[in-house]
Amino acid sequence: MRLPLRLLAWAGLGLAATPLTAQMPPRPADPVQACEALKATQFEKTTIDKVTFVAAGQVVEGSTLPAHCLVQAEIGARVGVQGVRYGIRYELRLPTSWNGRFQFQGGGGVDGVVRPAFGVLHSGVTPALAQGAAVASTDTGHQSDNTRDATFGLDPQARVDWGYNSVEQVTVQAKALVQRFYGQPARYSYFVGCSGGGRQGMMAAQRYPQHFDGIVSGAPILEQHLAQVGSLVALRAFQTIAPRNAKGEPILSRALSQKDLQLIDNAVIAQCDALDGAKDGIIENHAACKVDLRGLQCTGEKTDTCLSREQVSVFTEVMAGPRNSAGVQLYPGPPWDAGISSATWRGNWLGTSETATPNTAKYTNQSIRYVFMTPADPDFDYLKFDVDRDPARMMASAAITSTRGVDFEGFKARGGKAIVYVGMADSLVNPAGVRDWYDRLVKANGGLESTQRFARFFVAPGVEHCRGGRGLDRFDPVTALQNWVERGVAPDTLASSGAAFPGRTRMLCAWPKIARYKGQGSLDDAGSFECAAP
């Protein structure tokens, strides 16, 4: 039996189309035999490395995984720049009790590892495999022992595979294997991811709208060629107020003490918490939140109870967003939210290193040097970033990495639906960039009402990158998306809860509405709030 060629339509760049080349025997009725039979499947320039039947019983995120067939394969193995071996590796898990869905599990960081294709998103979302969906995942075309190794950026094809090509390659083959194993194609296809996986989801909607009925895109890194400008300008600014060692070198981690950050955190809550009608430790009304730190400035010597004039000035400058020497805004500033005193915020911006070599996540991010600068510049010093000269060096990467586009005509024509969300205390991905993208999407697609027919945006106050923080990070956009795609029920709210506020429930409202307190009732009860204009 040969799979229909219509299932193997090819629209991407990179490798050629990958039709099956082997005649296949009839699909066995026994699932173990059907799994074994997949070994004989042949795709062009592809090696199926392993096919094995996995018994039920493994517990992931509190859910027991069903019996399933595991396929591990590699597309386009080659030797690239500097003799490094490359190839798009992926795995596909096919449950014996299938619900008719196919889900692509997005990656994270700059990938390089094949995560188990369980369909995990975050706490509160049942893994897709446990629900009965067939699930695929990929390393996006390069291999490493961690997801922060960006040296693949030296290889032009590896950059393209990571940027967009691998998702198309894997989707085409995975869907063909789904049809082979079950004897019919998936009824619904989804892409679900956060962070880098969120970017991949938006890329799929824009470049490959034919493949997915629905997309969940969490904390999407839409435009690193622009967003990283803000990171580098901020690092340089914080460096200017950092105390220096005996050699005159700045110690970035000491630019702001933990007590300094707590002062700022307290000021943010004090000035913005009640703007939604409730003093409950959660800032809902970010549009109205304008924090003035001048009240924290010392009137005399610097102490633990106040900030120096330089600290107030620099922090205010960072939160306003980067500008060049002519005063032109290069990227929006991050929103004010709770959590500036958290270990996560310090780890992303200032770090803990007591030497002149910072260990902050933003400083140790290799992707700027290897992927987002063209050509790659492995020795570039982030702390010497020039706001007039260096941003231009990052623009070319947008052609293969950016998903900030607003043309969703193909996705809309297919009837596709997308749920995009971001934590407003995310100090790794600037939430303001995602919010501004959605505003542009609304303008380009006929206004909010028409845009919400295919794409809805939710913000999670106090939540950090994908999860965690001083907010309610337990919510389920996947089930909401399935109801939208399969039943036509569009989500106006997402029910949320979280460990940061035990016993509290709240609703995330579709942007631009916020959860506003009705004026009476428990602050821990979602029923005491309503979705309203800011």
Stockholm file with secondary structure:
# STOCKHOLM 1.0

chainA/1-534         MRLPLRLLAWAGLGLAATPLTAQMPPRPADPVQACEALKATQFEKTTIDKVTFVAAGQVVEGSTLPAHCLVQAEIGARVGVQGVRYGIRYELRLPTSWNGRFQFQGGGGVDGVVRPAFGVLHSGVTPALAQGAAVASTDTGHQSDNTRDATFGLDPQARVDWGYNSVEQVTVQAKALVQRFYGQPARYSYFVGCSGGGRQGMMAAQRYPQHFDGIVSGAPILEQHLAQVGSLVALRAFQTIAPRNAKGEPILSRALSQKDLQLIDNAVIAQCDALDGAKDGIIENHAACKVDLRGLQCTGEKTDTCLSREQVSVFTEVMAGPRNSAGVQLYPGPPWDAGISSATWRGNWLGTSETATPNTAKYTNQSIRYVFMTPADPDFDYLKFDVDRDPARMMASAAITSTRGVDFEGFKARGGKAIVYVGMADSLVNPAGVRDWYDRLVKANGGLESTQRFARFFVAPGVEHCRGGRGLDRFDPVTALQNWVERGVAPDTLASSGAAFPGRTRMLCAWPKIARYKGQGSLDDAGSFECAAP
#=GR chainA/1-534 SS CCCCGGGGCCCCSSSCCCCBCSCCCCCCSSHHHHHHHGGGCCBTTEEEEEEEEECSCCEETTEECCCEEEEEEEEEEEECGGGCEEEEEEEEEEESSCCSEEEEECCCTTCCSCCCCSCCCSTTSCCHHHHTCEEEEECTTCCCSSTTCCGGGGSHHHHHIIIIIHHHHHHHHHHHHHHHHHSSCCSEEEEEEETHHHHHHHHHHHHCTTSCSEEEEESCCCCHHHHHHHHHHHHHHHHHTSCBCTTSCBCGGGSSCHHHHHHHHHHHHHHHGGGGSCCSSCCCCGGGCCCCCGGGBCSSSCCTTSBCHHHHHHHHHHHHCCBCTTCCBCSCCCCCCSCTTSHHHHHHHTCCCSSSSCCCTTTTCTHIIIIISSSCCTTCCGGGCCTTTTTHHHHTTHHHHCCCCCCCHHHHHHTCEEEEEEETTCSSSCHHHHHHHHHHHHHHTTSHHHHTTTEEEEEETTBCSSSCBSSCCBCCHHHHHHHHHHHCCCCSEEEEBCTTSTTCCEEEEBTTCEEEECSSSCTTCGGGEEEECC
#=GC SS_cons         CCCCGGGGCCCCSSSCCCCBCSCCCCCCSSHHHHHHHGGGCCBTTEEEEEEEEECSCCEETTEECCCEEEEEEEEEEEECGGGCEEEEEEEEEEESSCCSEEEEECCCTTCCSCCCCSCCCSTTSCCHHHHTCEEEEECTTCCCSSTTCCGGGGSHHHHHIIIIIHHHHHHHHHHHHHHHHHSSCCSEEEEEEETHHHHHHHHHHHHCTTSCSEEEEESCCCCHHHHHHHHHHHHHHHHHTSCBCTTSCBCGGGSSCHHHHHHHHHHHHHHHGGGGSCCSSCCCCGGGCCCCCGGGBCSSSCCTTSBCHHHHHHHHHHHHCCBCTTCCBCSCCCCCCSCTTSHHHHHHHTCCCSSSSCCCTTTTCTHIIIIISSSCCTTCCGGGCCTTTTTHHHHTTHHHHCCCCCCCHHHHHHTCEEEEEEETTCSSSCHHHHHHHHHHHHHHTTSHHHHTTTEEEEEETTBCSSSCBSSCCBCCHHHHHHHHHHHCCCCSEEEEBCTTSTTCCEEEEBTTCEEEECSSSCTTCGGGEEEECC
//
